[in-house]
Amino acid sequence: MMFEQLKPQVKTIASNSKKTVDERLLAICALLEKHVDHYNWVGFYFRNGDKEELKLGPYVGAPTDHTIIPFGKGICGQVAVSNQNFVVPDVAAQDNYIACSITVKSEIVIPIFLNGENIGQIDIDSNTLDPFTEADERFLEFVCAEVSLLF
């Protein structure tokens, strides 16, 4: 399976202490966007200090105006509050969706935990309707666990 083949590469990138944290995060984004056909925008958002908001970190894909997202707003903001995975099969059916691009059809957001605290999340947009499976969730949970080791 593709995800099983990507796991060692994610571990290698994450453990490369010669690179900065942001360089490693960007490399993980690039790896996922390149090798998973339905991952069209891959990025990280992290809690912005003590503020009740998320700040955009490294990402690969179309530029976004959404560099700061208040807790509770949009899918990412909801995950910051709920601490739960959020899979959106069809963004058009979501009331609290922040539109980034007209090409985006679905989204998955998985929180990143450090010592039990939600410090951020990986956000993936897809131009395909309903492409995310439980396998995506489990793989991205693995990615988030590796990313948490960087902090």
N, C-alpha and C positions, 0 to 999 in steps of 0.2 A: 504494500500500500504506500502511496505517495507520502502520507504524513509520517509513517514510520521511517522512511528514507530521509525526511527533512529533520527529524529530531536530533541526530548526531551533529548535523550542520548548525542547528540552532545552539546546541551546547558548545560547539567549537567557537562560534562567534561570541557568545556570551562570556566565555572564559578567557578571551584574548585580552589580557591586561595591558598589552602594548597600545591598545586603542582606548579612547575616552568612552565614557558611558554613552554619550550621544552618538558617537561613531558606531558603537556596537548596536544600539537601537536602530539606527538607520540601516545598517547591514542586515538586521533581522527583517525589517520592513521590505527591503529590496529582495531578499531571498524569498519571502512569502509571496510577494506580488509577482515575481518572475515564475515561480514554480506551481502556483495554484491558480488555475485558469479563471476561477470565479472571484478572485481577490483583486479588485480593480483599484482600490485605494486602501492603503494600510498605514496606520499611524498610531501613535501613542499620545494619550493625554494624561497629565499628572496634576494632582492637587497643587494649587498655586499658593504655597506657603500655608498660612493659617486661614486664608480666605475660603469662603464657601463657593469655590469656583475651580474649574479645570483649566489648565494652560496647555496648549498644543506643544507637543514635543516633536521628535523626528518623525517624518512620514514620507511615503512615496506615493505619488499620484498627482492628480490635478491640484493646483493651488486652492486653498480654502480661506475664506474670510473669517471662519470660525476658530480664531486663535484663543479666545476665552469663552468658556461655556459655564454659566451659572449652574450650581447644583439644582437638580430638578428639571432643568430645561433640556428638551431634546432627549434622544436615547442615551447619549453619554452622561448627561446630567442626571437622568433617572438612575443609571447604574451607580453613580457616585453616592446616591442616597440609599438605594435598595441593597447594594453589595451582591447583586445577583446577575448572572448571565442574562443578556437580553438579545433574543434573536427576532428580527423583524423580516418575515418572509416577503412582505410587500409594503414599502415605505408609504405608498399612497393611502394605505388603510390606517396609518398611524396619526392620531390627532396631534401628538406632541413631538412630531418629527421636525428637525431643522434641515431644510433642503440645502444641499451643498451643490448639487449638479442635477440637471434634468435627466442625465443618463443613469443615475443611481436608482436601482429597483428594490434593493434589499440591503440589510445591514446586520452585523453581529458585533456586540460589544461584550468583552470579558474583563472583569475586574482583576487588578493586580494587588495582592495582599503582601504586606510585610509585617511580621509579628501580629497577625490577625487584623491589621488595619488596612483599609482600602486606600492605597496611595496613588492609584491611577488605573489606566485601562488600555487595552488594545482595541482599536476601532477599525472595522473592515467594512467597506462599502463594495457592493457588487452591482454590476450592470445587468445581472441575470435575476430573474424573478425566482424567489424561493430556492436558492442553491445550497443553503447551509443545513448540514445534518448534525447528528449527535457526534459523529467523528470529527467534524470541524470544532465543535465545542470542546471535546476532550483534548484535541491537539492544541488548541489555543490556550486552554488551561495549563497545559504543559509549558507552552511558550511563556505565559505569564509567571509561572513558578520559576523558570530560568531567569527571567528579567528581574524578578524580585531579589535575586541573589546579587544583583549589581548595586544594590543600595544598602 
